[in-house]
Amino acid sequence: MDKAAEKAVERVIAVMRDNLDEQLTIDDMAKVAMFSKFHFSRIFQRVTGLSPGRFLSALRLQRAKQLLVSTSYNIADISLRVGYTSVGTFSSRFTRSVGLSPTTYRRQQGVTPYIETTCPNHAVGVATGSMRGVIRSASPERDELIFAGLFRDRIPEGRPVSCTVLAGAGPFLLEKVPPGMWYLLVHSVPAGTETARPGTVGADQLAAATIGPVAVRQEASIEGVEVQLRSMGSMDPPVLMALLDVRTAALERIGQQRTRRPDRLFR
């Protein structure tokens, strides 16, 4: 990728972050990038994997997540601070992307004890496939909890169609994958965050990777997928879905090992 194009995209993302309460247009962003709006839209999509508008929307919701767990602002104030003029629109988009309503997200301090899986287009009785591979850590010394899930879009938001949580880097298996085109989205949270206040895990503490889209056919088994985690950078789309409470996950895993119960981290 052309370094000049990456620098231009970085400038625009910095302006986005500093003006989340403003109604930035494609023309505004293109002026910052110093490209025509058509060329700018193309290079932004090529660099980030998302359109400028989609990226901006993700940044707004990411900031809303931070404000919900770190301030006492009410929901209406937060929606205005991240560029929404309608509280209803903000709440519905937040719930769809994060997997929890703003009120529930605040009450649970930014984490969820379970990751719910769903596929609205997956009819009962349709044969499913699987995906198997290996996840490599961004740092060999890093002690981490790793989430891997399949999503319809490149942003990890809402509910995955299939997911798993690993106690560290290594082999992974995703089962009951419906036929379709899916993105494999992986992110890790430092294991030390189970002693921190929930909801305080920042983007600088996350490592992530994206693969796809990958076509999964009925009863197909995708083998040999290799995932290399890396520290998240300024041009990576935010992780919008509510993070799994690592403390709950650790307790669940201990219980599973003792009683050999099926995995209850997912619903």
N, C-alpha and C positions, 0 to 999 in steps of 0.2 A: 504494500500500500504506500502511495506517495506520502512522504513525510509532511509536505505542505498541506495536503488534504487532511491528514490527521490533526495537525496543528489548528487548522480552521475549525474542525469539528470540536476540538477541545475548547476553543474560544467560545463557541456557541453554547456548549454545555455549561461552561462557567457562567455565562450570562443567564442561562436558564435557571441555574441554582440561585443566583442572586436576585431573580425577579419572578419568583414563583407566584406572587400575588398579582402579577401583571398579565394582560392578555397579549402575549407575544405572537406575532404573525410570522408566516414563512418569509415575507418580505423583510421583516425586522431581523430575522436570523440570517438570511442571505447577505444582508448588509454587513453584519458582524463577520461573516465568513469571507466577505469580499468576492462572492461568486454570484452569478445569476441564480434566481431562485430554483430554476429547473436543474441546473448543474449541482447546486447545493443539496437539493433533496436526494439526488442520485448518490453523491459521495457520502452523505450522512447515513443513508441506508446501507451502503457498502461497508462503512467503517463500524457501525454499531449493530447492524442487523435489523434496525427498526426505523420507521419514519420519524422525522423530527417531532411531529405532533404526538406520536405514541410515546416517544422517549420523554417528552415534557410531561405528559400525563403521569408516567411512572414516577418521575422525580417528585411531582406534586403529592402523590400518594405516599411515597417514601417519607417525605417531610411531615405529612400528616401523622404517620405512624410515630415518628419521633416526638411530635408535639403532644400526642395523646398520652405517652408514658412519661414525659418529662415536664409537663406544665399542667396547670389547673384551668386552662382556657376551656370554655364550653365548646360543643361540637360546631355551633354556628360560627364562632370566632375562628376556629381552626379551618373551617371550610373557606372562609374569606381569605385567610392568610396564605392559603395554597391555591388561590385563583378560582374558586368556585363561587358563583353568585347564588346558587340554589343549594340549600342544605340537603334537600331530598336527592338531588342528582349526586352530590358528594357522597352521601351515605350509601346509595345503591352501588356506585362505582367502587367505593372502598370495600364494601361487603363482597362484591363479585371478585375483586382482585386479591384481597387479603384472605378471604375465607371466613372472616369474622366481622360483625358489625363494628362501627367505631366504639360504641358503648361497651360491647363485650371485649374488644381488643384492649380498651383502657382498663376494664375491670380485671382482666387476666394479665395485665402488665406486659402485653406484647408477645405472649407465647401461647401455645395451645398444647394440651396434654395428648392430643391425638391428631393425626393427619387423616382427613376423610378423603376417600377416593370415590370418583364417580365418572361415568361416561354417559351423558344423556342420549347419545346416538347408538349405544350398545344394546341391541335388542336381546331379550332373554333367549337363550339357546344358541346364539351365534358363537361359533368356535373361536377360541382365543389363542394367542401365541405367547411367546416369551422372549426375553432378551437377557443375555448373559455376557459378562465381560470382567474387566479389572479396572479399578480406580486407583490412580497413583496420587499420593499426597503432594501438595505444593512444597512441603518441607518434611524430610525424613524424621526430624525430631519432634514434629508437631503431634500432640495427643489431641484427637479430635473426634467429633461425632459427625458422620457424613450422611446427608440425605440425597437420595437419587430418585427422580420421578420423571414420568413421561407426561408431557403437556402438549396441547394443540398449538400453542404459540411459543415464541422464543423467550418470552418473559415468564419466569416461574411465578405464576399467580393463580389464585383460585385452587381448585382441587385437581390433583393429578389423576390420570386414569389408572396408573399403577405406580407404586413407590415402595421404597425400602429404606431403612436406616441402619447404618453400619457403625460398629464401635471404632472403626479405623479404616485406613486404606486397605484395599485387597479385592478379592472376587465379589461380584454382586450378581443377583438374579432378580429380574422383574417378571412376575407371572401374571396370568390372566390379562394379557394385553389385547385389547380389542383391535380388529383390523383397522388400518388407517395410517395417516402420516403423522408422526409424532416427533417432538423434540425431546431428547434426553437432557435434562437439566440437573446438574449436581452442585451442591454447595456443602461446605463444611463449617462447623462452629467449633472453636477451641474448647476442649473438654474442661478447661479451667473455669468456664463461664457458669458452671453449675453452682459455684460459690458466690457469683455476682448477683446483683438485683436483676430479676427478670426484665427483659425488654431493653437492656442496656448494651446489647451486642451491636456494635457499629459495623458499617460496611468495610472498614479497614481491618476488621477481625475475620472477615469472611474470605474463603477461597472458593472459586467457582469454575465451572466448565460447561460448555454447551456443545452438543453434537446433534446434527440433523439438518433438515427433516429426514427421518428414517421411515421407510415404508414397511409396515408389518401386515402380512397377509394372514388369512385364517389358518390357524394351527401351525404357523411358521415359527421356527426357533432361530432368532438372530444370535449368532455366536461371535466370540472374539472381539467384542467392543472394547476399545482402549480409551480410557478417560484420564487426562492429565489435569489435575487441579492447579490453579494459579491464583495468586492474590488478585482481588478485584481492583480494577483500575477505574479512572474517572470516566472512561468511555464504555464501561460495561453497564448494561441495563440493571436497575435495582432489583433485588429479590423482594417481591411484594407479598408473597404468601407469608402468613404468620409462622414464625420459626417454632420448631418443636421444643418444648420445655426439656432441656437436657437433663435436669434433675429427675423429672418424671420418667423420662426414657431410661435413665440409669436404674431407677427403682424397678421399672417394669421388666427390664432385662434380667435383673437379679432374680425377680420372682419367677420369670419364665425358666431360668436355669434350674431353680430349685424344684419347681412343680411340673416342668415340661408342658406348660400350657401353650396353646397356639399364640402367635404374635398378636398382642392387643394394642399395638401402637397405631394401627390403621383400622378404619371402619369403612 
